[in-house]
Amino acid sequence: MDLNSVWFILVTVLFIGFFFLEGFDYGVGILLPFLGKKDEERRTIINTIGPVWDGNEVWMITAGGALFASFPQVYATLFSGFYLALILMLVALILRGVAFEFRSKKQDPKWRNRWDWAIFIGSLLPALLWGVAVGNLMRGIAIDAQMNYWGGLLPLLNPYSILGGLVFVALFTMHAVNFLNLKVEGIVAERAKKIGLPVMLAATVLTVIYVVWTFFATDILTKSGINGLIPAILAAVALLASDYFMWVRKHGWAFIMSSLTIMFATLMVFAGLYPRILISTMDPTYTLDIWNSASTSYTLTIMTVVAAIFVPIVLVYQIWTYWVFRKRIKADTKSTVY
């Protein structure tokens, strides 16, 4: 296997890790104003991701860095073409990070309520925009012979990609319900169980519609050679299994299955793209793939050595972090830490 393919696989793995971890992270922020009626309840919900949310976002930074180093032409085209969307996402993420730190600086209920809604917006908007971005990657964008994107923000907000954004929001919210059922006790857990069924139904219906549309609107599931059909089937099976385990309230298995749903769905996208990365709708020959957009062989070799050393270290550290903060959290003033 050539190093170009190795780095495509590594970028895929990084995005799988990012969507799996940041998925329930975003979902918890989306659910925050609805599951937490009192301040201590909302603080409890925030505490479930408090020790790990910033570490989860490192996966996005690492994936972006890996993309920049291994496929710089893709990075340049993608980040310039999606510039406004990325700025919106960045502002939302900054707002979210600030809200986590600032909400407890004053005991004023109005102050904390405003920051809680900032966490909601800062979680909802990135989840939606990631879905829009992935939808456009599968559908293709207007790239010319000079690897420049033409069109601006509005063409990216097409019905197919917007549905993709809604699917991401729904799946991440369902993932967060399963996560909270494992992490909290008391009234918050009961509310999570009640909201779980409508969230599950919405996620399932939207995902089915989106996959059917993907089959007809793209070649992600049908192109010759490697495609995303098998991962799509596995994602569908995992989603239905998650629905079942949510219904019977086996929360551990429901979380495992929702995790696999997101992982296989991400794999579906990248397998369907390979060896392409950015599909051109102007002319197939303008498409950016793992060869015409890659760094030099020497650069890829050095990066491979570095990744082989540091990626396992990061994985071990993050697993250890989750193990340390594995206990359930109660929504009461005695055990809630601000």
C-alpha positions, 0 to 999 in steps of 0.5 A, spaced: 500 500 500 502 506 498 503 512 503 498 516 499 493 511 501 495 510 508 494 517 509 487 517 506 486 511 511 489 515 517 485 522 515 479 517 515 480 514 522 481 521 525 474 523 522 471 517 525 474 518 532 472 526 531 465 524 530 464 519 535 467 523 540 464 530 539 458 527 536 455 526 543 459 532 546 455 536 541 449 532 542 449 534 550 450 541 548 444 541 544 440 537 549 442 542 555 436 547 555 431 541 555 433 536 560 436 541 565 430 545 568 434 547 574 441 550 575 444 544 578 441 539 573 444 543 567 451 543 571 450 536 572 449 535 564 455 540 563 459 536 568 458 529 564 463 532 558 466 537 562 473 533 563 473 531 556 470 536 551 476 540 549 480 533 548 474 531 543 475 537 539 483 535 538 481 530 534 478 535 529 484 539 529 489 533 528 484 531 522 485 538 519 493 538 521 493 531 517 489 533 511 494 540 511 500 536 511 498 530 507 494 533 502 495 540 502 491 542 495 485 539 498 486 543 504 487 549 500 481 548 496 476 546 502 478 551 507 478 557 502 471 554 498 468 553 505 471 559 508 464 562 510 461 556 513 468 554 517 468 561 520 461 560 522 463 554 525 469 557 528 465 563 532 460 557 534 466 553 537 469 559 541 462 561 543 461 554 546 468 554 549 467 561 552 460 559 555 463 553 559 468 557 562 463 563 564 457 560 566 459 559 573 462 566 574 456 569 577 450 566 581 445 570 577 440 565 574 439 570 567 447 570 566 447 562 567 441 561 562 444 566 557 450 562 557 447 555 557 443 557 550 450 559 548 452 552 549 446 550 545 447 554 539 455 553 539 453 545 539 447 545 534 451 550 529 457 546 528 453 539 528 449 542 522 455 545 518 459 538 519 453 535 516 452 540 510 460 539 509 459 532 508 453 532 504 457 537 499 463 532 499 459 526 497 455 530 492 461 534 489 462 541 488 464 546 483 472 545 482 476 548 476 482 546 473 486 550 477 483 547 484 479 553 485 472 552 488 467 557 485 460 558 488 460 561 495 456 559 501 449 559 498 450 553 493 453 549 499 446 550 502 442 545 497 437 541 499 441 535 499 446 538 504 441 541 509 438 534 510 445 531 511 446 537 516 439 535 520 441 528 520 448 529 523 444 533 528 439 528 529 444 522 530 449 526 535 443 528 539 441 520 539 448 519 541 448 524 547 441 521 549 445 514 550 451 517 553 447 521 558 443 515 560 450 512 562 453 518 566 447 521 570 442 519 575 436 522 578 431 526 574 435 528 568 436 521 567 429 520 567 428 526 562 433 523 557 429 516 557 423 520 555 426 524 550 430 518 547 424 515 543 422 521 539 429 523 538 430 515 536 425 516 531 427 522 528 434 520 527 432 513 524 427 517 519 431 522 517 437 517 516 433 512 511 431 518 507 438 521 506 441 514 505 436 513 499 437 520 496 444 518 497 443 512 493 440 516 487 444 523 488 451 520 488 455 514 486 458 513 494 454 507 494 454 504 487 461 506 484 465 500 481 471 498 486 471 500 493 464 504 495 460 505 501 455 500 500 457 495 506 459 500 511 452 503 509 449 497 511 453 496 517 451 503 519 443 501 518 444 495 522 447 498 528 442 504 528 436 499 528 440 495 534 441 502 537 433 503 537 432 496 539 436 497 545 434 504 547 427 501 547 428 496 552 433 501 556 439 497 555 443 503 555 450 500 555 448 497 548 445 502 545 451 507 546 455 502 543 450 501 537 450 509 536 457 509 536 458 504 531 452 507 527 456 514 527 463 510 525 460 506 520 457 512 517 463 516 516 467 510 513 461 510 508 463 517 506 470 516 505 470 509 502 465 512 497 470 517 496 476 513 495 481 515 491 477 521 490 477 527 496 474 533 493 469 531 487 468 536 481 462 537 478 465 542 473 469 536 470 471 529 473 478 530 471 478 536 475 477 532 481 482 532 487 484 525 489 490 522 493 495 523 488 494 529 485 493 533 491 498 529 495 505 532 499 511 529 496 513 522 498 519 524 503 514 529 507 509 523 507 514 518 510 517 523 515 509 524 517 508 516 517 514 516 522 511 521 527 504 519 527 506 512 528 510 514 535 505 519 537 498 517 535 498 511 540 500 515 545 494 520 544 490 514 544 492 511 551 492 518 554 484 519 552 482 512 554 485 513 561 482 520 561 475 517 560 477 511 565 478 516 570 472 520 569 467 514 568 463 514 574 455 517 574 453 524 576 448 526 580 443 532 580 444 535 587 447 541 590 452 536 594 455 532 589 455 538 583 461 541 582 461 548 579 
